[in-house]
């Protein structure tokens, strides 16, 4: 007999929104805010209402971690910067153009974080919240480019055979 999957309750939904609001992760005018990005990344689900109890706890833990990271004064660490660069280099592999990786990073920072950046020190004016937002968006770009690459590669393989 299969175990019953327990869905979250309305008070738990409200608690996620409240925690995320404290951390500045909610945009009332968009379902593409950071809260929904977290839910999508961790569970693959579009709606918070459709989370199971175990998914709720994972999302709750991630929001708590992010909110607590923000309370550290906005400091960023080298691991976050390394992750952002790794993602940007992956993007450059998947989408080659005659633009340096540093210029691409500056463009991404300007677009995603709404902060000017210089290729010599692109993270100079970035706080931990903006860096987190940048990394999450770069992950989505990589995922999208990898899907496109697989699709194109799959079509070429079919044509050869």
C-alpha positions, 0 to 999 in steps of 0.5 A: 500500500502506497504511503499517503502524500500529505499536502501543506496547510494554509497556515504553512503557505502563509508562513512561507510567504511571511518568512520570504517577505521578511527577507525581501524575496516576495514581489506581490506583482509577480510570480517570478519573484525569488520565493517562487524561483526557490520553490521551482528550483527545489521542487519543480512545482509552479505553485506553493499550494501544491507542495507536500509536507517534505517539500515545504520543509525543504523550501522553509529551510532554504528561505531561512538560510537565505534570510539569515545570510542576509542578516550578516550585513550583506557580505559575499563570500568567495564561494558565491563568486566562484559559483557565479563565474563557473556559471558564466563560463558555462554560459559562454561555452553554450553560447559563444560570442565575441564578448569577454566573460567579464563583459558578460558578467557585467551585463548580467549584473546590470540586467539582473541586479540593476547595479553597474559593474566594471570587468576588473571588479564586477562584484564590487557593489554587489551584496549577498542578496544580489549575488544570490539573485544573480546566481539563481538567474545564471542557473536558469540561463544555463539550464535553458541553454543546455536544453536548447543544446540537447534539442539541437544535438538530438535533431542532428543525431536523428538526421545522421542515422 
